[in-house]
Amino acid sequence: MRPFLCFQISIPSPAQRGRVREGAATEQAASRIASYIARALTRLAACLALCASLTAAAETISIACSALGRELELCREGAQAWAKATGNAVRLVPVPNSASERLALFQQILAAHASDIDVFQLDVVWSGILAAHLADLAPLAGNATRDHMPAILAGAMVHGRLVALPWYADVGVLYYRKDLLDKHRARVPQTWTELADTARRIQSAEHAGGNAKLWGFVWQGRAYEGLTCNALEWIASRGGGNVVDVDGKPRADSAAARSALRDAAGWVNDVSPPGVLNYAEEEARALFQSGNAVFMRNWPYAWALANAPDSPVRGQVGIAPLPAGDDDHERVGTLGGGQLSVSRYSPRAASAAGLVVYLTSAVEQKRRAIAGGYNPTIARLYTDSEVLAANPFLSALQPLVEHAVTRPSGSVGTRYNQVSAKIWSAVHRALSHKQSADEALSDLQRDLERLRRVGRW
């Protein structure tokens, strides 16, 4: 409950009233007593009304946070801190871990104009898909937008409306076992070919030495949004762009894409376990963190967990940019990250916006960076000594974030989810050898051209 001040009132005691009757038993004295009591009762009524209004003003804000890694825990802690400071309450709504399933759920809820959820955690590519259902935060956020990196903030703007505030930035990175690389005198791979060769060599040597559970490389191979992110990294690092160009023209069936899918399909059941075709982020992290993988592709959130006190690989993990296709191309990761938005159908929009502003503030982003390894969207935190002490690699990630490959959400607008589903489905068919890489990409090119309407999305 919010702190408040009530008026102190004092009603004459029976003895005091008796003395008045004895010393001034006149009509004028009686009138003064009646007036005094009336004023006291008026103040009491005002106090009770104030208390009632303060209680009524306290609201319960529902927020849908991801439960990936420590996200739910950190979201709960931040939300509870805001609730304690404001006198409101917060209810966390459970949602699927899969980004694709989460988006489908949000679309259903918002399409029904339901007011059950006030604040939604969005992937950076969802703001355009859901914009019609999201409140414009510009009038509610005040000066809160000033701190965020302009390029990241731009991703939250749709047709001139600020439909979200950036919460954290992400980019795909390579995790590696420093101890195993040192043991086998290997360097951090610079190209995908070098990664596969190194993974195969260390895996074979460890198997021969009795470590039969070790795999060379784990990543996200399930047919969902995470596979789109992985595939774009493979293709873009070979100079193949991001499947749909800035003008909206599909360019899926390229030489770079064919080379990327052939190589990745060759990893499965060689340096990557057969089960990788059903791995999302947490399945990959579980295998790597248990000590049973040499390399892992994942997001920066996994750093804090891999180095947690109970982690079997604590202190043995390194982090680096993902490999390039070859020496002539750049090492890139897919841009990811989270945003927070407020539903247009929330009857508590002002309070919900207050929660969003707090959770995306520099203070809260710093706490999340230190506790969970989440990359801030506020530039000055990349040079903060406490943040860097907890995340020594963070200063190296800032340029990766700024030069990451973006998913084609800007090119295809509201149809991004359909486009991504086509991408991950085609890639998964190639990885599982249901089609050749060439056949899968030829079908993908045709499907994307069909989705594109009259030369535009």
C-alpha positions as CSV (number, residue, x, y, z in Angstrom):
1,M,0.0,0.0,0.0
2,R,1.2,3.5,-0.7
3,P,2.2,5.7,2.2
4,F,-0.3,8.3,3.1
5,L,-1.0,11.0,5.8
6,C,-4.3,11.2,7.6
7,F,-5.5,14.1,9.6
8,Q,-5.3,13.8,13.4
9,I,-8.7,14.6,15.0
10,S,-9.5,15.1,18.6
11,I,-13.1,14.9,20.0
12,P,-13.7,16.3,23.5
13,S,-13.8,13.8,26.3
14,P,-16.9,13.4,28.6
15,A,-15.0,15.3,31.4
16,Q,-14.2,18.1,29.0
17,R,-17.8,18.3,27.9
18,G,-18.9,18.3,31.5
19,R,-16.6,21.2,32.3
20,V,-18.1,23.1,29.4
21,R,-21.6,22.5,30.6
22,E,-20.6,23.6,34.2
23,G,-18.6,26.7,33.2
24,A,-20.4,27.8,30.1
25,A,-23.8,26.2,30.0
26,T,-25.0,28.6,27.4
27,E,-26.4,28.1,23.9
28,Q,-23.2,29.7,22.4
29,A,-20.9,27.2,24.1
30,A,-23.1,24.3,23.0
31,S,-22.9,25.6,19.4
32,R,-19.1,25.7,19.6
33,I,-19.0,22.1,20.7
34,A,-21.3,21.0,17.9
35,S,-19.2,22.9,15.4
36,Y,-16.0,21.3,16.7
37,I,-17.4,17.8,16.5
38,A,-18.7,18.5,13.0
39,R,-15.3,19.6,11.8
40,A,-13.7,16.6,13.3
41,L,-16.2,14.2,11.6
42,T,-15.6,16.0,8.3
43,R,-11.8,15.5,8.6
44,L,-12.4,11.8,9.5
45,A,-14.6,11.4,6.4
46,A,-11.9,13.0,4.2
47,C,-9.2,10.8,5.6
48,L,-11.3,7.6,5.0
49,A,-12.0,8.8,1.4
50,L,-8.3,9.4,0.8
51,C,-7.4,5.9,2.1
52,A,-10.1,4.4,-0.2
53,S,-8.8,6.3,-3.2
54,L,-5.2,5.2,-2.6
55,T,-6.3,1.6,-2.3
56,A,-8.4,1.8,-5.4
57,A,-5.5,3.3,-7.3
58,A,-3.3,0.3,-6.7
59,E,-3.5,-1.9,-9.8
60,T,-2.4,-5.4,-10.7
61,I,-0.4,-5.5,-13.9
62,S,0.0,-8.8,-15.8
63,I,3.2,-9.3,-17.8
64,A,4.1,-12.2,-20.1
65,C,7.9,-12.8,-19.8
66,S,10.0,-15.5,-21.5
67,A,11.2,-18.3,-19.2
68,L,14.4,-18.9,-21.3
69,G,17.4,-19.4,-19.0
70,R,17.0,-16.9,-16.1
71,E,14.6,-14.6,-17.9
72,L,11.6,-15.4,-15.8
73,E,13.5,-15.1,-12.6
74,L,15.0,-11.7,-13.6
75,C,11.7,-10.5,-14.9
76,R,10.0,-11.4,-11.6
77,E,12.7,-9.6,-9.5
78,G,12.5,-6.4,-11.6
79,A,8.7,-6.4,-11.6
80,Q,8.5,-7.0,-7.9
81,A,10.9,-4.1,-7.2
82,W,8.7,-1.8,-9.3
83,A,5.6,-3.1,-7.5
84,K,7.1,-2.4,-4.1
85,A,8.1,1.1,-5.1
86,T,4.7,2.0,-6.6
87,G,2.3,0.1,-4.4
88,N,1.0,-1.8,-7.4
89,A,1.1,-5.6,-7.8
90,V,2.4,-7.7,-10.7
91,R,1.2,-11.0,-12.0
92,L,3.5,-13.1,-14.3
93,V,1.7,-15.0,-17.0
94,P,3.4,-18.3,-18.1
95,V,4.2,-18.6,-21.8
96,P,5.9,-21.2,-24.0
97,N,9.7,-21.2,-24.3
98,S,9.5,-21.6,-28.0
99,A,9.5,-18.1,-29.7
100,S,7.3,-19.4,-32.5
101,E,4.7,-20.8,-30.1
102,R,4.9,-17.6,-27.9
103,L,4.2,-15.4,-30.9
104,A,1.2,-17.5,-32.0
105,L,-0.2,-17.3,-28.4
106,F,0.2,-13.5,-28.4
107,Q,-1.4,-13.1,-31.8
108,Q,-4.5,-15.1,-30.5
109,I,-4.8,-13.0,-27.4
110,L,-4.4,-9.7,-29.1
111,A,-6.7,-10.6,-32.0
112,A,-9.4,-11.3,-29.5
113,H,-8.8,-7.8,-28.0
114,A,-8.4,-9.5,-24.6
115,S,-7.2,-7.5,-21.7
116,D,-5.8,-10.4,-19.7
117,I,-2.2,-9.4,-20.4
118,D,-1.0,-5.8,-20.0
119,V,2.7,-6.1,-20.9
120,F,4.2,-8.4,-23.6
121,Q,7.8,-9.3,-24.0
122,L,8.5,-9.2,-27.8
123,D,11.2,-10.5,-30.0
124,V,12.8,-7.7,-32.0
125,V,11.1,-8.9,-35.1
126,W,7.6,-9.0,-33.7
127,S,6.9,-5.3,-33.3
128,G,5.8,-4.9,-37.0
129,I,3.7,-8.0,-36.8
130,L,1.8,-6.9,-33.7
131,A,1.9,-3.1,-34.0
132,A,-1.8,-2.7,-34.7
133,H,-2.5,-4.1,-31.2
134,L,0.1,-2.2,-29.3
135,A,-0.1,1.1,-27.5
136,D,2.0,4.1,-28.6
137,L,4.4,4.5,-25.7
138,A,5.8,7.8,-26.8
139,P,3.2,9.9,-24.8
140,L,3.6,7.6,-21.8
141,A,7.4,7.0,-21.8
142,G,8.5,10.6,-21.5
143,N,12.3,10.9,-21.8
144,A,12.8,7.2,-21.3
145,T,13.8,6.8,-25.0
146,R,16.9,9.0,-24.8
147,D,19.3,6.4,-23.4
148,H,18.8,3.6,-25.9
149,M,21.0,3.1,-29.0
150,P,19.2,4.8,-31.9
151,A,19.6,1.8,-34.2
152,I,17.9,-0.5,-31.6
153,L,15.2,2.0,-30.8
154,A,14.4,2.3,-34.5
155,G,13.3,-1.3,-34.4
156,A,10.6,-0.4,-31.9
157,M,9.2,2.3,-34.2
158,V,6.4,1.2,-36.6
159,H,4.9,3.9,-38.9
160,G,5.9,6.7,-36.6
161,R,4.6,5.0,-33.4
162,L,6.8,3.8,-30.6
163,V,5.1,0.4,-30.0
164,A,7.8,-1.0,-27.6
165,L,10.9,-0.1,-25.6
166,P,14.1,-2.0,-26.0
167,W,14.9,-4.3,-23.1
168,Y,18.1,-6.1,-24.1
169,A,20.1,-6.7,-27.3
170,D,21.2,-10.1,-28.5
171,V,23.5,-11.5,-31.1
172,G,24.4,-15.1,-31.9
173,V,27.9,-16.1,-30.5
174,L,30.1,-19.1,-30.3
175,Y,30.9,-20.7,-27.0
176,Y,33.9,-23.0,-26.6
177,R,35.6,-25.1,-24.0
178,K,38.9,-23.4,-23.3
179,D,40.3,-26.4,-21.4
180,L,39.6,-28.8,-24.4
181,L,41.1,-26.4,-26.9
182,D,44.2,-26.0,-24.8
183,K,44.5,-29.8,-24.2
184,H,44.3,-30.5,-27.9
185,R,46.3,-27.5,-29.0
186,A,43.6,-26.0,-31.0
187,R,42.7,-22.3,-31.6
188,V,39.2,-20.7,-31.7
189,P,37.9,-21.5,-35.2
190,Q,37.8,-18.6,-37.7
191,T,35.7,-20.4,-40.4
192,W,32.9,-22.9,-40.4
193,T,35.2,-25.5,-42.0
194,E,37.8,-25.0,-39.3
195,L,35.1,-25.4,-36.6
196,A,33.9,-28.7,-38.0
197,D,37.5,-30.0,-38.4
198,T,38.4,-28.9,-34.9
199,A,35.2,-30.3,-33.4
200,R,35.8,-33.6,-35.2
201,R,39.4,-33.9,-34.1
202,I,38.7,-33.2,-30.4
203,Q,35.6,-35.4,-30.4
204,S,37.5,-38.3,-31.9
205,A,40.4,-37.9,-29.5
206,E,38.1,-37.7,-26.4
207,H,36.1,-40.7,-27.5
208,A,39.3,-42.7,-27.8
209,G,40.3,-41.6,-24.3
210,G,37.0,-42.9,-22.9
211,N,34.9,-39.7,-23.0
212,A,32.2,-41.2,-25.2
213,K,29.5,-38.7,-24.5
214,L,31.3,-35.7,-25.9
215,W,30.0,-34.1,-29.1
216,G,31.8,-31.5,-31.2
217,F,29.1,-28.8,-31.8
218,V,25.6,-28.1,-30.6
219,W,23.2,-25.5,-31.9
220,Q,19.5,-24.8,-32.5
221,G,18.2,-27.2,-35.2
222,R,14.5,-27.5,-34.3
223,A,12.0,-26.2,-36.9
224,Y,11.3,-22.9,-35.2
225,E,12.5,-19.3,-35.2
226,G,15.8,-20.2,-33.7
227,L,16.7,-22.3,-36.8
228,T,16.0,-19.2,-39.0
229,C,18.5,-17.3,-36.9
230,N,21.1,-20.1,-37.3
231,A,20.5,-20.4,-41.0
232,L,20.9,-16.7,-41.6
233,E,24.3,-16.8,-39.8
234,W,25.5,-19.6,-42.0
235,I,24.3,-17.9,-45.2
236,A,25.3,-14.3,-44.3
237,S,28.8,-15.3,-43.2
238,R,29.2,-16.7,-46.8
239,G,28.1,-13.4,-48.4
240,G,24.5,-14.6,-49.0
241,G,22.6,-11.8,-47.3
242,N,19.5,-12.4,-45.3
243,V,17.3,-14.4,-47.8
244,V,15.1,-11.4,-48.7
245,D,16.8,-8.2,-49.8
246,V,15.9,-4.7,-48.6
247,D,13.6,-4.2,-51.6
248,G,11.6,-7.3,-50.6
249,K,12.9,-9.5,-53.4
250,P,13.5,-13.2,-52.3
251,R,17.0,-14.3,-52.8
252,A,16.9,-17.7,-51.0
253,D,18.3,-19.9,-53.8
254,S,21.9,-18.6,-53.9
255,A,25.2,-20.3,-54.1
256,A,26.0,-19.1,-50.6
257,A,22.8,-20.6,-49.2
258,R,23.4,-23.9,-50.9
259,S,26.9,-24.2,-49.6
260,A,25.8,-23.3,-46.1
261,L,23.0,-25.9,-46.0
262,R,25.2,-28.6,-47.4
263,D,27.8,-28.0,-44.7
264,A,25.3,-27.9,-41.9
265,A,23.5,-31.0,-43.0
266,G,26.9,-32.8,-42.9
267,W,27.4,-31.8,-39.3
268,V,24.3,-33.9,-38.1
269,N,25.4,-37.2,-36.7
270,D,29.0,-36.3,-37.3
271,V,30.1,-33.5,-35.0
272,S,26.5,-32.8,-33.9
273,P,24.2,-35.3,-32.2
274,P,21.1,-36.5,-34.2
275,G,19.0,-34.9,-31.6
276,V,20.2,-31.5,-32.5
277,L,17.4,-31.4,-35.1
278,N,15.0,-31.0,-32.1
279,Y,17.3,-28.6,-30.0
280,A,16.2,-25.1,-29.1
281,E,18.4,-22.8,-26.9
282,E,18.0,-24.7,-23.7
283,E,18.6,-28.1,-25.1
284,A,21.8,-27.0,-26.6
285,R,22.9,-25.2,-23.4
286,A,22.1,-28.3,-21.3
287,L,24.4,-30.5,-23.3
288,F,27.2,-27.9,-23.4
289,Q,26.9,-27.0,-19.8
290,S,27.0,-30.6,-18.7
291,G,30.5,-30.8,-20.2
292,N,29.4,-32.9,-23.3
293,A,30.1,-30.5,-26.1
294,V,33.2,-28.6,-27.4
295,F,31.4,-25.8,-29.2
296,M,27.9,-24.2,-28.9
297,R,26.1,-21.6,-30.8
298,N,23.8,-19.6,-28.5
299,W,22.9,-16.2,-27.2
300,P,24.8,-14.2,-24.6
301,Y,22.4,-15.2,-21.8
302,A,24.1,-18.6,-21.6
303,W,27.3,-17.1,-20.3
304,A,26.1,-16.4,-16.8
305,L,24.6,-19.9,-16.5
306,A,27.7,-21.7,-17.9
307,N,29.7,-19.9,-15.2
308,A,27.3,-20.3,-12.4
309,P,28.6,-21.9,-9.1
310,D,26.9,-25.2,-9.9
311,S,28.0,-25.4,-13.5
312,P,30.3,-28.3,-14.4
313,V,32.1,-26.1,-16.9
314,R,32.5,-23.0,-14.7
315,G,35.7,-21.2,-15.6
316,Q,36.3,-23.4,-18.6
317,V,34.2,-21.5,-21.1
318,G,35.2,-18.9,-23.7
319,I,33.1,-16.8,-26.0
320,A,33.8,-15.5,-29.5
321,P,32.2,-14.3,-32.7
322,L,30.7,-17.1,-34.9
323,P,32.9,-18.3,-37.7
324,A,33.0,-16.8,-41.2
325,G,32.2,-18.8,-44.3
326,D,35.8,-18.3,-45.5
327,D,38.6,-15.8,-45.1
328,D,37.0,-13.4,-47.6
329,H,33.8,-12.9,-45.6
330,E,32.9,-11.5,-42.2
331,R,32.0,-13.3,-39.0
332,V,28.4,-12.3,-38.1
333,G,25.7,-13.2,-35.7
334,T,22.0,-12.7,-36.1
335,L,20.6,-9.7,-34.3
336,G,18.1,-10.6,-31.5
337,G,16.9,-9.1,-28.4
338,G,13.8,-8.3,-26.4
339,Q,11.4,-5.5,-26.2
340,L,8.5,-4.7,-23.9
341,S,5.2,-3.4,-25.1
342,V,1.8,-2.5,-23.7
343,S,-1.5,-3.9,-25.1
344,R,-3.9,-1.4,-26.7
345,Y,-6.6,-3.2,-24.9
346,S,-5.2,-2.8,-21.4
347,P,-7.4,-0.8,-19.1
348,R,-4.3,-0.1,-17.0
349,A,-2.1,1.3,-19.8
350,A,-0.6,4.1,-17.7
351,S,0.6,1.8,-14.9
352,A,1.6,-0.8,-17.5
353,A,3.8,1.8,-19.3
354,G,5.3,2.7,-15.9
355,L,6.4,-0.9,-15.4
356,V,7.8,-1.0,-19.0
357,V,9.8,2.2,-18.4
358,Y,11.2,0.8,-15.1
359,L,12.2,-2.6,-16.5
360,T,14.0,-1.0,-19.5
361,S,15.8,1.7,-17.5
362,A,19.6,1.9,-17.1
363,V,19.4,0.8,-13.5
364,E,17.4,-2.4,-14.3
365,Q,19.4,-3.2,-17.5
366,K,22.6,-2.9,-15.5
367,R,21.2,-5.4,-12.9
368,R,20.2,-7.8,-15.6
369,A,23.6,-7.5,-17.3
370,I,25.4,-8.3,-14.1
371,A,23.1,-11.1,-12.9
372,G,22.1,-12.7,-16.2
373,G,24.6,-11.6,-18.9
374,Y,21.9,-9.7,-20.9
375,N,23.4,-7.2,-23.3
376,P,22.1,-3.7,-22.6
377,T,20.5,-1.4,-25.2
378,I,22.0,1.6,-23.5
379,A,25.5,2.4,-24.9
380,R,27.1,3.7,-21.7
381,L,26.6,0.4,-19.9
382,Y,29.1,-1.2,-22.2
383,T,31.8,0.7,-20.5
384,D,30.5,0.4,-16.9
385,S,33.2,-1.2,-14.8
386,E,30.7,-3.3,-12.7
387,V,29.0,-4.6,-15.9
388,L,32.4,-5.5,-17.5
389,A,33.6,-7.2,-14.3
390,A,30.7,-9.6,-14.6
391,N,30.8,-9.9,-18.4
392,P,34.4,-9.4,-19.6
393,F,33.4,-10.1,-23.2
394,L,30.7,-7.4,-23.4
395,S,32.9,-4.6,-24.8
396,A,33.7,-6.9,-27.7
397,L,30.1,-7.7,-28.3
398,Q,29.0,-4.0,-28.9
399,P,30.4,-3.9,-32.5
400,L,28.9,-7.4,-33.2
401,V,25.5,-6.0,-32.1
402,E,25.9,-3.0,-34.3
403,H,27.0,-5.1,-37.4
404,A,24.8,-8.1,-36.9
405,V,22.7,-9.7,-39.7
406,T,19.1,-8.7,-39.3
407,R,16.2,-11.0,-40.1
408,P,14.1,-9.7,-43.0
409,S,11.2,-8.4,-40.8
410,G,11.6,-4.9,-42.2
411,S,11.3,-6.1,-45.8
412,V,8.3,-8.3,-45.4
413,G,6.4,-6.5,-42.6
414,T,3.4,-8.2,-41.1
415,R,4.1,-11.4,-43.1
416,Y,7.4,-12.0,-41.4
417,N,6.1,-15.0,-39.4
418,Q,5.0,-16.7,-42.6
419,V,8.3,-16.0,-44.2
420,S,10.3,-17.3,-41.3
421,A,8.2,-20.5,-41.1
422,K,9.0,-21.1,-44.8
423,I,12.7,-20.6,-44.1
424,W,13.0,-22.8,-41.1
425,S,10.8,-25.5,-42.7
426,A,13.0,-25.6,-45.8
427,V,16.2,-25.6,-43.8
428,H,15.0,-28.4,-41.5
429,R,14.1,-30.6,-44.5
430,A,17.7,-30.2,-45.8
431,L,19.2,-30.9,-42.4
432,S,17.2,-34.0,-41.9
433,H,18.0,-35.2,-45.4
434,K,14.4,-35.2,-46.5
435,Q,15.5,-33.0,-49.4
436,S,18.8,-32.0,-50.8
437,A,20.0,-28.5,-50.0
438,D,19.4,-27.5,-53.6
439,E,15.9,-28.9,-53.7
440,A,14.9,-27.3,-50.3
441,L,16.2,-23.9,-51.4
442,S,14.6,-24.1,-54.8
443,D,11.2,-24.8,-53.1
444,L,11.9,-22.0,-50.6
445,Q,12.5,-19.5,-53.4
446,R,9.3,-20.5,-55.1
447,D,7.3,-20.3,-51.8
448,L,8.6,-16.8,-51.0
449,E,7.8,-15.5,-54.4
450,R,4.2,-16.8,-54.0
451,L,3.9,-15.1,-50.6
452,R,5.0,-11.8,-52.1
453,R,1.9,-10.1,-53.5
454,V,2.0,-8.1,-56.8
455,G,5.7,-7.2,-56.3
456,R,5.3,-6.2,-52.7
457,W,4.7,-7.8,-49.3
